[in-house]
Amino acid sequence: MPKKHDREKTKSSPNITSLEKEQDNLEEKELNNRQKLNKKVYEKELVRLQVELVKLQEWIKHKGLKVVVIFEGRDAAGKGGAIKRITECLNPRVCRVVALATPTEREKTQWYFQRYVAHLPAAGEMVLFDRSWYNRAGVEKVMGFCTYPEYVEFLRSCPEFESMLQRSGIILIKYWFSVSDTEQERRFQQRIEDPTKRWKLSPMDLESRTRWVEYSKAKDEMLAATDTKESPWYVVEADDKKRARLNCIDHLLSMIEYEDLTPKPIKLPPRQKEMDYVRPPISTQNFVPDVY
């Protein structure tokens, strides 16, 4: 798969020449100067794409497909926002999100992929992994939560694991949300200032800022080992959240051939007629106060 220029290089990296630094600065300036997507255009396109997602959902149910979509990327890259826009018009019984917490002591003793296998889809389901087994190649490796042999074994066995999933009939799609250093810092600062978003910032997120180059190296090594012809990575340029969401959804729809199975318009049946039944007095019920 052709590789796009990695905007996740940092000015402080000793491996980047002066020419590369200048090129990075020019590209980042170009990205910052790029006109943001018009809100009306974004909302119109989002509605159109969400209608198509409903069609895809009905096709997945009808054909009994099993779909797994992986969302990975830097902290504050916009993975959660994209997942939210995908799921908000879909049936949670068909399309569900898996965002696993830190493994328990028991799970740490299991085969590494075991706790993820339990969340794989059955026929007629689509599962969106908000972070996935690729934690081992990223945060676990950089923060020292796994041993070096465990990390090496993951890179060796991951393509085999994914090949097994695909041979079992699972459609596997992998997205990496790429965000620049400057934009990540801006989003972190927004979260710090907004009390409704401050919970999104964990100590691990803050630590990731101090290990930017290590995460870049881990990402490059991960893609080198797991970006295969059978299971490629698709990079989403995510400095503009709105564009990233639309591009990701549009690409997801292009990955699965589907037909329009939208149900025909439904005629609402008449309300049941009154019966010989007296309801209990309304005063017996507890109501939420009308504060607003």
Secondary structure, 3 states (H helix, E strand, C coil): CCCCCCCCCCCCCCCCCHHHHHHHHHHHHHHHHCCCCCHHHHHHHHHHHHHHHHHHHHHHHHHCCEEEEEEEECCCCCHHHHHHHHHCCCCCCCEEEECCCCCCHHHHCCCCCHHHHCCCCCCCEEEEEECCHHHHHCHHHHHCCCCHHHHHHHHHHHHHHHHHHHHCCEEEEEEEEECCHHHHHHHHHHHHHCCCCHHHCCHHHHHHHHCHHHHHHHHHHHHHHHCCCCCCEEEEECCCHHHHHHHHHHHHHHCCCCCCCCCCCCCCCCCCCCCCCCCCCHHHCCCCCCCC
